[in-house]
């Protein structure tokens, strides 16, 4: 069976991290990366590896986190967003998806990051 032609996609993701053990995938825990990887792999019917501009700790939320992965180029990005949001709701949502050059990587191509810390006492 032929492998599908892959193309890089940039996703903008937000999440409410209270129910998760951080972003980074860890087989022993439920993580944001684990849930997204499973959802996207299921939707595109092909294993994916996520690259991200940053990781968060357990219980931390994010707005606009950039993630890249390679998916079959025949995939409709609107359908991908709708499907990921359906599988990951209500805590994780993709707000934007765009095709990018294959040399763009969320981790290594990031030129800036912005963090906001709120301490609830």
N, C-alpha and C positions, 0 to 999 in steps of 0.2 A: 504494500500500500504506500502511495506517495505521501510524503510529509507536506502539509500546507505551506505556501509561501507566507513568511512572517513579516510583520511590519511593526515598528515601535509606536506605542501610544502613550501619551501623557495624560494622566488622570489627576484631577483636583479632588481631594477627598476631605471630608470632615467627619468627625466622630465624637460621640459622648463616651469617654473611656471608662466610666465608673465600673462597668461590668467586665472589664478586660484586664488581663495581666500584662499591660503594656502593649507596645506596637510589635516588637521583634518576635518572629515566629519561635515558638517553643512547644514541642510536641506534648509536654506535660501540662500545658495551660491553654486556656482560650485567649488568643491574642488578636489584635486588629489585623496584622499581616496574615495570620493563619486563616482567619475568616475570609479576608479578601482574596487570598490565593486560592482557597477552595472554591469560592464563588466564581471567580473569573475562569479558573480551569474548567469548572463544570459548564459554564456558558459557552466557552470557545471550543470545548471538547479537545483540549490540548493542555499539557502541563505548562504553567507559567512560573517565572521567577520575578518577583517584584524588586525594584530598586527604588529607594526613597531618599529624600533630601535630609531626613532626620527621623529619630525614633523618640517615642515618648514612654514614660514610666507608667506603671499600673495606676489606673484611676485618672489619668490625664486626658484632657480633651484637645481636639485640634480643629482648626478651620483652615481650609485651603492648603493642606499638605499635598505636595507634589509627589506622584509615584509614576514610574515608567515600567512597562513590560512589553514583551513581544507577543503579538496575537496574530491569528490568520488575517491577512490583508483583505479578505472578502467580508470581514465582520463589519456590520453597520454600527457605527459608534453610538448613535442614539439608542439603538436596541441594546447595546452593551450596557450603557448607563442605566437604562430602565430595568434591565434584568439584574444587574448588580444591586441596585437600590431595592428591588423586590426581595432578593435573597438576604440582604444584610440589614434591612429595616428592623427596628426603628433607630438603631444606634450608629449606623455607618451609612454615609451617603456620598455618592459621586456627583459633584456639581458641574463638572466639565470634562470632556474627553476630546483630544485632538491628536491627529497623526503628527509625528515629528520625525526628523532625520534619524536614521539608525545610530548615528554617533552621539545623539543626545542621551544623557543619562541623568536621572533626577539627582543622584548623589554627587556625581563628579561635575556636572554642568551647572550646578546651583551657584549663583553669584552673590546671593544674600539670603539670610533667614531672619525671621522676626519672631520673637517669643514674648509672651505676656504672662507674667506670673501673678496669680491672685491667691492670697493666703486667707483662708476662712478660719477664724479663731473662735 
